[in-house]
Amino acid sequence: MSRTSLTIALLTALGLAGGAARAQIEFDFGFLAGASLSTISGDTGLIFAGPEFDDFDNLTGDLDGAKLGMTMGVFMAANIDRDVSVRIEALYNELGGKGSYAGSTFIDGLGDTDLSGNVSMKTAYLEFPALVLFPLPVLPPQQWRGMLGMAICFAATSELRVDSAINGYAYSDPLSYDDRVQDVTYHGIVGLEYTAYVKETPFLLGLRYEIGLRRFDTGIGGDPDQEYMHRSFVATLGIPF
């Protein structure tokens, strides 16, 4: 066989093999929408004070209250076989927390001050999860699949709202804390997804748990001991198109 014929044969074989491999992987695209219920983990007592307070050691509280947020975006899934998929998502995701605080502190210009009130924090992220969906041994694989992956998250907007009382006088103030929020953070993801069919149209019902792998708030003065990280449950509805 001549060199030219051998080259043509090899290229043809590679082309056929590549076509067969591509035929085994099917791609899906679709929309995702849902809601998140999130809290903030870590020792968050100091976060209530803010940089204008000289001494906040006596303030007590936590952001252990859950905050409701919105989730929406698109996805692309590579279906390796009937049961296993690799999915890339691009989401807008709202996370945060709320809580209360009380105590005494020293405020420049006011002196010793009694503080009490409520605080609410919200950060909106552009989130890019990479997920593996796989069958579970105890559930029907065509309907139920497990979910495991990670997400890289870029902070878009942040808001800290304080409804407080200083020495008995009430005030309410929305504050920006963009300078304290990390531009990039990471989440670990684990969850379940159920595929329901309505007139042969699949609807993807998902529930995932996201946990922060990197603190999202640098704290006052960038204190490394303040580990503020998101925790959230996210319920989603996916519709392929």
Secondary structure, DSSP 8 states (H G I E B T S, - for coil): --HHHHHHHHHHHHHHHHHHHHHH-EEEEEEEEEEEEEEEES--GGGGT-TTEEE-TT-EEEEEE-EEEEEEEEEEEEESSSS-EEEEEEEEEEEEEEEEEEEEEEETTTEEEEEEEEEEEEEEEEEEEEEEEEE-TTS-TTTEEEEEEEEEEEEEEEEEEEEEEETTEEEEEEE--GGGB-SEEEEEEEEEEEEEEETTEEEEEEEEEEEESS-SB--GGG-TT--BEEEEEEEEEEEE-
